[in-house]
């Protein structure tokens, strides 16, 4: 299916559960401007009773945050909740025939064991939904009624290395991937935490959850293997830096045999054609966070390759858009047979 289709005049009623956090606020902004959407209800818990304009004056929206109590009146529901909270809320919405897009990690992993290991939460074996990365799983998303939106770190890493795992490139063998990804502070959510305060994070960078981050099994699953029995060595060092938004990933890949930079560029351009993957840009020049901030783009730069098979790939995304709300709206567009870029061409 082509990424761009004729503009539809159909309107869908849409509600957000967990609308008061940063991802929820970005969803609110995008959906208020979306030509095929009527934003119906904004549900929140700790912020219930307040108006959007009180928390986010920039949005100029006077809608009231309401507590959610199982309503199913809207056509589409986005859930932007902390991990664990969507497990009970999603099944009734799916049973009611609603289009559901969940931004948490509750339904991403097929392995219950890995979910419980990395998320420290129990869940049933059937708690999995279609993985919402359009660049890899477009056909499945188009047919789905319920989507699990990818994680922000996972998006920046998976898109950066996916072409190397393409079945059309059987001659390429990945031995190891070592990722270092720096996220803006907004990736930790809106809740007040001392370690994320201005005085702690200004002019500072800090690594955390090295080797145990919850996006690791999600990344491995999307690349066709598993965290418990990987087909290649994988190391992930997530970091948080003194910027508000954005993720900058340095992906050090070790191949079985060498490939020159130009051949790799050809492979990436073939894997991400502009018409079919409008939000991935393979760039000749080095990318930066400011190149993608406030957009739904993922920029990829093939930075370096050696005669021994070492490869350096750099990616940049906005963690609140391509890493969360923007990708969620992109998935909604595909599920509702709207133009994929509708409401996302800023």
C-alpha positions in Angstrom: 0.0 0.0 0.0 1.3 3.4 -0.9 2.1 5.8 2.0 0.0 8.6 0.5 -3.7 8.2 -0.4 -6.4 10.7 -1.4 -7.5 12.8 1.5 -10.6 11.4 3.3 -13.5 13.6 4.5 -14.5 11.0 7.1 -14.5 12.2 10.7 -13.7 9.8 13.6 -14.4 10.5 17.3 -11.3 10.0 19.3 -10.5 10.0 23.1 -7.2 9.8 25.0 -6.9 7.9 28.3 -3.9 9.3 30.2 -4.0 12.7 28.4 -2.3 14.9 30.9 1.3 13.5 30.6 3.8 14.7 28.0 2.9 12.1 25.4 -0.8 12.7 26.1 -0.3 16.4 25.6 1.4 15.8 22.2 -1.4 13.5 21.2 -3.9 16.2 22.2 -2.1 18.8 20.0 -1.9 16.5 17.0 -5.5 15.4 17.2 -6.8 18.9 17.7 -5.3 19.7 14.3 -6.1 16.5 12.5 -8.6 17.0 9.7 -10.3 13.6 10.2 -10.6 13.7 13.9 -13.1 15.1 16.4 -11.4 15.1 19.8 -14.1 13.8 22.1 -12.8 13.2 25.7 -9.5 13.6 27.5 -9.2 11.3 30.5 -6.7 11.7 33.3 -6.3 10.5 36.9 -4.3 12.8 39.1 -5.2 15.8 36.9 -8.9 15.1 36.6 -11.0 18.2 37.1 -8.4 20.6 35.5 -8.6 22.1 32.1 -6.0 21.5 29.4 -5.1 25.2 29.3 -4.2 25.1 33.0 -1.5 22.5 32.4 -0.5 23.3 28.8 -1.4 27.0 28.0 0.3 26.5 24.6 -2.5 24.3 23.5 -5.3 26.9 24.0 -7.7 24.1 24.7 -10.4 24.4 27.4 -11.4 20.8 27.5 -11.7 19.3 30.9 -9.7 16.3 32.0 -12.1 13.6 33.3 -11.6 10.4 35.3 -12.0 7.3 33.1 -14.7 4.8 34.2 -15.0 2.5 31.2 -16.6 4.6 28.6 -16.7 3.3 25.0 -18.5 6.0 23.1 -15.5 7.1 20.8 -14.4 5.3 17.6 -10.7 5.5 18.6 -9.0 5.3 21.9 -5.3 6.2 22.6 -3.9 5.1 25.9 -0.9 7.0 27.2 -0.5 5.5 30.6 2.3 4.2 32.8 3.3 0.6 32.2 0.9 -1.9 33.8 -2.2 0.3 33.7 -3.5 -0.5 30.2 -3.6 -4.3 30.8 -7.0 -4.0 32.4 -8.4 -1.1 30.3 -7.6 -2.4 26.8 -9.5 -5.7 26.6 -13.0 -4.1 27.2 -12.3 -1.5 24.5 -11.2 -4.3 22.0 -14.3 -6.3 22.9 -16.4 -3.2 22.1 -14.9 -3.1 18.6 -13.0 0.1 19.2 -9.8 1.1 17.4 -7.1 1.0 20.1 -3.6 2.3 20.2 -1.6 1.8 23.4 1.6 3.7 24.0 2.8 1.7 26.9 4.9 -1.5 26.9 2.0 -3.7 28.2 1.2 -5.4 24.9 4.5 -5.3 23.0 6.2 -8.5 24.0 5.1 -12.0 22.8 7.2 -13.6 25.6 5.5 -13.5 29.0 8.7 -14.5 30.6 10.6 -11.6 29.1 7.8 -9.1 29.9 7.9 -10.2 33.6 11.7 -10.1 33.6 12.1 -6.6 32.1 8.9 -4.9 33.3 8.6 -6.6 36.7 4.9 -7.1 36.1 2.8 -10.2 35.5 0.5 -10.6 32.5 -1.4 -13.3 30.7 0.0 -15.2 27.6 -2.6 -13.6 25.3 -1.7 -10.0 26.2 0.0 -9.1 23.0 -1.1 -6.8 20.1 0.2 -5.9 16.6 3.5 -4.0 16.9 3.0 -0.6 15.5 6.1 0.2 13.5 4.8 1.1 10.0 8.2 0.9 8.3 8.4 -2.8 9.2 4.9 -4.1 9.8 2.7 -1.9 7.6 0.4 -4.7 6.3 -0.3 -6.0 9.8 -1.1 -2.5 11.1 -3.6 -1.8 8.2 -5.5 -5.0 9.2 -5.4 -4.5 13.0 -7.9 -3.1 15.4 -5.5 -2.8 18.3 -1.9 -1.6 18.1 1.0 -1.6 20.6 3.0 1.5 19.9 6.8 1.1 19.9 9.0 2.5 22.6 11.1 5.6 22.0 14.5 4.1 22.4 13.4 1.0 20.5 12.2 3.1 17.6 15.5 4.9 17.2 17.5 1.6 17.3 15.2 -0.7 15.3 14.9 1.7 12.4 18.6 2.3 12.5 19.6 -1.4 12.0 16.5 -3.0 10.4 17.9 -3.0 6.8 20.8 -5.1 7.9 18.3 -7.9 8.9 16.3 -7.7 5.7 15.6 -11.2 4.2 16.6 -9.6 0.8 20.1 -9.1 2.1 20.9 -12.7 3.0 24.6 -12.1 2.6 24.8 -9.7 5.6 25.5 -11.3 9.0 25.3 -9.2 12.1 27.7 -10.4 14.9 27.1 -7.7 17.5 25.4 -4.4 18.1 26.4 -1.9 20.8 24.0 1.0 21.2 24.4 4.2 23.2 21.2 6.3 23.2 20.7 9.7 24.9 17.2 10.8 25.6 15.7 14.1 26.5 14.3 14.5 30.1 10.7 14.4 28.8 11.2 10.7 28.1 11.0 10.0 31.9 7.4 11.5 32.0 5.9 14.4 33.7 6.0 13.2 37.3 8.3 15.2 39.6 11.6 13.4 40.4 14.5 15.0 42.2 17.1 13.3 39.9 15.4 14.9 36.9 15.2 18.4 38.3 17.0 21.3 36.6 19.7 21.6 39.2 20.5 17.8 38.8 20.3 17.6 35.0 21.5 20.9 33.7 24.9 20.4 32.0 24.7 16.8 32.9 24.5 13.3 31.2 23.7 10.1 33.1 23.5 6.4 32.1 20.9 4.2 33.7 19.4 0.7 33.4 22.5 -0.5 31.5 21.8 -4.0 30.1 18.4 -4.2 31.7 16.2 -1.5 30.0 12.7 -2.7 29.2 13.1 -1.8 25.5 15.8 -4.5 25.0 13.4 -7.5 24.4 11.2 -5.3 22.2 14.2 -4.4 20.0 15.3 -8.1 19.7 11.8 -9.3 19.0 11.4 -6.8 16.1 14.8 -7.9 14.7 13.7 -11.5 14.6 15.4 -12.9 17.7 14.9 -12.8 21.5 16.6 -11.3 24.5 16.8 -14.7 26.2 18.3 -16.5 23.2 19.8 -13.9 20.8 21.2 -14.6 17.4 23.8 -11.8 17.9 25.5 -10.0 20.8 23.5 -7.0 21.9 24.5 -4.2 24.4 22.3 -1.2 25.2 23.4 1.8 27.3 20.5 4.3 27.7 21.4 7.7 28.8 19.5 10.9 29.8 20.9 14.3 28.9 20.2 17.9 29.6 17.8 18.4 26.7 14.0 18.4 26.8 13.1 16.3 23.9 14.9 14.0 21.4 16.8 10.7 21.2 20.3 10.5 19.7 21.5 6.9 19.1 25.0 5.8 18.2 24.8 2.2 16.8 28.1 0.4 16.6 27.5 -2.7 14.5 30.0 -5.6 13.9 29.4 -7.5 10.7 30.9 -10.9 9.7 32.4 -9.3 6.7 33.0 -5.7 5.5 30.7 -3.5 3.5 31.7 -0.1 2.2 29.6 2.9 3.1 28.3 3.5 -0.4 26.9 -0.1 -0.6 25.3 0.3 2.8 23.7 3.6 1.7 22.2 1.9 -1.3 20.8 -0.8 0.9 19.2 1.7 3.3 17.7 3.8 0.5 16.2 0.7 -1.0 14.8 -0.5 2.3 13.3 3.0 3.1 11.9 4.4 -0.2 10.5 7.9 0.3 7.0 7.1 -1.1 6.5 4.1 1.2 8.4 5.3 4.3 7.7 9.0 4.4 9.0 9.5 7.9 12.5 7.9 7.6 15.2 10.0 6.0 18.5 8.4 5.1 20.9 11.4 5.2 24.3 11.8 3.7 25.2 14.5 6.3 25.5 13.9 10.0 22.1 14.2 11.7 21.4 16.1 14.9 18.5 16.1 17.3 17.5 19.6 16.2 17.0 18.3 12.7 14.0 16.2 13.9 12.7 18.0 17.0 9.0 18.6 16.8 8.6 16.3 13.8 7.7 12.7 13.1 11.0 12.0 11.3 13.6 9.4 12.0 16.9 10.5 10.5 19.6 7.9 9.8 23.2 8.6 8.9 25.7 5.9 7.9 28.7 7.5 9.6 31.6 5.0 9.1 32.6 1.5 8.0 35.9 -0.3 8.3 37.6 -3.1 6.4 37.1 -5.4 9.4 33.3 -5.1 9.3 32.7 -2.4 11.9 29.9 0.0 11.1 28.7 3.2 12.8 25.1 4.3 12.3 23.7 7.5 13.9 19.9 8.0 14.3 17.9 10.9 15.7 14.2 11.2 16.6 11.9 13.3 18.7 11.0 11.0 21.6 7.6 12.6 22.1 6.6 12.4 18.4 8.2 9.6 16.3 9.0 7.9 19.7 5.4 8.2 21.0 2.5 10.5 19.9 3.5 11.0 16.2 4.0 7.4 15.6 0.7 6.6 17.3 -1.2 9.0 15.0 0.8 7.5 12.0 -0.6 4.1 13.1 -4.1 5.5 13.4 -3.9 6.9 9.9 -3.0 3.5 8.5 -5.7 1.6 10.5 -8.4 4.0 9.4 -7.2 4.0 5.7 -6.3 7.7 5.9 -3.2 9.2 4.2 -0.3 8.1 6.4 1.1 11.6 6.7 -2.3 13.2 7.5 -1.9 15.6 10.5 1.9 15.0 10.6 3.3 17.1 7.9 4.4 20.1 9.9 
